[in-house]
Amino acid sequence: MRSPTSCCRAVRCGNSLLPTDNMQPACPFEPLDRLARFSWDWAPALCDTAHGCADYHRSWSLVRLLELGGALPAGQPFFTRELAEVARGSSRRVLVAGGADTGLTAMTIAAFRAQGSEPELVFVDRCRTTARQNELFAGHLRLPIDVQVCDAAAVDCAPVDAIVAHSFLHLLPHAKREEVIAAWSRVLKPGGRVVMSCAVSHAESDWVRAKDLAQVEQRRLGLQQRAGQAGFEPPVAAEIAATAARFWATSPGQAPALTQANLRASFARAGIEVRHIGLQGVEEVRGPLAITTRETSKRERAEVVAVRL
Ligand SMILES: C[S@@+](CC[C@H](N)C(=O)[O-])C[C@H]1O[C@@H](n2cnc3c(N)ncnc32)[C@H](O)[C@@H]1O
């Protein structure tokens, strides 16, 4: 078996590791084809079985590449707008808190490049697969990055000017959410901002996500077809689609559901003031959360800006 380091060299040398090299990701500087190959090959070894994340981390970059055209996480205009001031500043330290792959990091870098600058990145996730992908990605761009593989509440870094998060807080149990927000308060400079997107429910009791299994099956067949068209052998294309379908069929919700009220209260307890919550349609939520029933009436994607007092 190759080591993650040999894969790392392959990512850096610029070879496409997918069967065909005609897939153009939406973000031109994110080598998603090679990063997707890395997680497909290495997630079984790198993901911690106790976290149950292997199906997700193994297939997520491939789903982005093959099914979503390399799309970045939902909300790019919001992140670009709300990070602009930090991107124009003299100190540009950003903590990326939780990332299923390199998509959120790429979106953060794109927001800085829109202002003609580069961020100084800290990335935290408890999973080694996405952590390694982010190291490879930053190495490819020759950007400094401090990658921390630990619980998000244990992040420990020099003070940052901004924290970005996406589809993260609402997946944590309530007590863990509070710990993570307290950690954000510790590492954020006074006046520093949290810029995040996450699903908020109308009621704390609305945390169960009923999955539409017919829709999962339809999406599985579509992904299998696209993987085949991309040049994967039929058994591999079937395995990619089956892996993604397993995580689409899971329900990652936590009780109590994240609501605007409990989010504001948790931030306030940590000395962070929520300044803006903008609600977007839930159809804008991508990833493991997209396939659910009765979503539209009960949950929306919130774009949140909060400032450390
Ligand atoms: C749903 S994903 C983020 C999705 C986001 N839209 C994106 O594109 O990156 C959530 C991430 O949080 C990580 N995670 C979950 N619980 C964590 C914890 N307690 N500490 C650190 N990372 C955690 C998972 O490993 C996963 O990579």
PDBQT file of the ligand as one rigid body, heavy atoms in Angstrom, charges set to zero:
ROOT
HETATM    1  C1  LIG A 401     -20.721  18.309   7.786  1.00  0.00    +0.000 C 
HETATM    2  S1  LIG A 401     -18.980  18.544   7.803  1.00  0.00    +0.000 S 
HETATM    3  C2  LIG A 401     -18.785  20.202   7.246  1.00  0.00    +0.000 C 
HETATM    4  C3  LIG A 401     -19.484  20.424   5.941  1.00  0.00    +0.000 C 
HETATM    5  C4  LIG A 401     -19.159  21.713   5.276  1.00  0.00    +0.000 C 
HETATM    6  N1  LIG A 401     -20.311  22.141   4.518  1.00  0.00    +0.000 N 
HETATM    7  C5  LIG A 401     -17.993  21.583   4.329  1.00  0.00    +0.000 C 
HETATM    8  O1  LIG A 401     -18.203  21.661   3.130  1.00  0.00    +0.000 OA
HETATM    9  O2  LIG A 401     -16.862  21.385   4.777  1.00  0.00    +0.000 OA
HETATM   10  C6  LIG A 401     -18.627  18.558   9.475  1.00  0.00    +0.000 C 
HETATM   11  C7  LIG A 401     -17.164  18.285   9.834  1.00  0.00    +0.000 C 
HETATM   12  O3  LIG A 401     -17.054  18.424  11.243  1.00  0.00    +0.000 OA
HETATM   13  C8  LIG A 401     -16.151  17.462  11.743  1.00  0.00    +0.000 C 
HETATM   14  N2  LIG A 401     -16.463  17.270  13.158  1.00  0.00    +0.000 N 
HETATM   15  C9  LIG A 401     -17.590  16.740  13.706  1.00  0.00    +0.000 A 
HETATM   16  N3  LIG A 401     -17.525  16.801  15.046  1.00  0.00    +0.000 NA
HETATM   17  C10 LIG A 401     -16.346  17.376  15.360  1.00  0.00    +0.000 A 
HETATM   18  C11 LIG A 401     -15.705  17.730  16.576  1.00  0.00    +0.000 A 
HETATM   19  N4  LIG A 401     -16.282  17.501  17.766  1.00  0.00    +0.000 N 
HETATM   20  N5  LIG A 401     -14.497  18.318  16.524  1.00  0.00    +0.000 NA
HETATM   21  C12 LIG A 401     -13.887  18.569  15.334  1.00  0.00    +0.000 A 
HETATM   22  N6  LIG A 401     -14.452  18.257  14.148  1.00  0.00    +0.000 NA
HETATM   23  C13 LIG A 401     -15.668  17.679  14.160  1.00  0.00    +0.000 A 
HETATM   24  C14 LIG A 401     -16.357  16.248  10.876  1.00  0.00    +0.000 C 
HETATM   25  O4  LIG A 401     -15.197  15.428  10.894  1.00  0.00    +0.000 OA
HETATM   26  C15 LIG A 401     -16.670  16.878   9.514  1.00  0.00    +0.000 C 
HETATM   27  O5  LIG A 401     -15.512  16.954   8.720  1.00  0.00    +0.000 OA
ENDROOT
TORSDOF 0
